[in-house]
Amino acid sequence: MKKQTINSKKIKVLIVDDSAVVRRTLGEILSSDPQIEVIGTATDPFIAARKMQREAPDVITLDVEMPRMDGITFLLKLMTQHPIPVVMCSSLTEKGSDTALKALEYGAVEIIQKPRLGTRQFLEESRICICDAVKAAALVKVKRVSPVSRKIAPKLTADAVIARPASKAMIQTTEKVVAVGASTGGTEAIRVFLEALPPDAPGIVIVQHMPERFTANFARRLDGICRVSVKEAADDDTVIRGRALIAPGNRHLLLKRSGSRYYVELKDGPLVSRHRPSVDVLFRSAARYAGKNAVGVIMTGMGDDGAKGMLEMKEAGAITIAQDEASSVVFGMPKEAINLGAVDHVLPLGAIAARIFKFCAGA
């Protein structure tokens, strides 16, 4: 996917969902952002197509299960006939989450979770993530595939979850840990990265901005195609060679160390850099508990989550890598880290795995 910039005009969004409650709630959430304009709603893809003929949206939010035509079929029609950034809106049942993953393969830019009604705090947190997902989608130029603002909660730092690392990094050892952070476009970037790793790759911990109940299927699918094993992280999972642990949606992931053993801890806590899980939280924990033994990688994504944490990793002696602009779907998170002086190496996606293996082999 190539990138495009947003001009001063509002991002026009069409909401496609058969649920009146979801259409209304999504409309209120998106309309609360001064950069977004909801130009219409549709109960199914047929009505959406007619509305698109009258006025073309910049982004579509699309449900998965709808009458007359499901969202995946409509997505394929869009991407083969009239490519447009699509944000899939899924309730993320166990069956639906697998369908949502398929949507990413077919060209959807992002996945968001349908708002849960009745919990004010959750709705406010969803507001931030949903608006950010739509704005990130508007930055992406998808390619054709074959056949008055509400008050937003303050943006918290990793201090809300984990204390800053000690000033001195720990002694370097032979066992390395790789910490990876990604957002928009990251599901594909992580797949490319993990598929390139050999079975004896160093232990990997990953934060990909994803909704709850989505990461388990994501990990299972990767586990079936990669030479390293991949699983959704659970409390006290050991970080070992040949395995990648992916943060569960809606839980912060922290790297910890006990003697020579690295393991992970899951925490709830507030949103950090507008996200849970947060890359900043993971990177800070890597700086604190791994220091010189860590490699930090920041990949495609909108916003600045991970930039400050990567700087802490670099200051603790870790090697830090950012995905380059040409291979990023959205060059937001890597750019922010580069601008902070937190990055040692800027590399295309296809070169990151080989460079990490070289570092960890001591070459």
Secondary structure, DSSP 8 states (H G I E B T S, - for coil): -EE----SS-EEEEEE-S-HHHHHHHHHHHHTSTTEEEEEEESSHHHHHHHHHHS--SEEEEESS-SSS-HHHHHHHHHHHS---EEEEE---HHHHHHHHHHHHTT--EEEE---TT-HHHHHHHHHHHHHHHHHHHTEE----------------GGGTS----SS-----S--EEEEEE-TTHHHHHHHHHHTS-TT--EEEEEE---TTTHHHHHHHHHTT-SSEEEE--TT-B--TTEEEE--TTSEEEEEEETTEEEEEEE----BTTBSS-HHHHHHHHHHHTGGGEEEEE-SBSS-TTHHHHHHHHHTT-EEEEE-TTT-SSBSHHHHHHHTT--SEEE-HHHHHHHHHHHHTT-
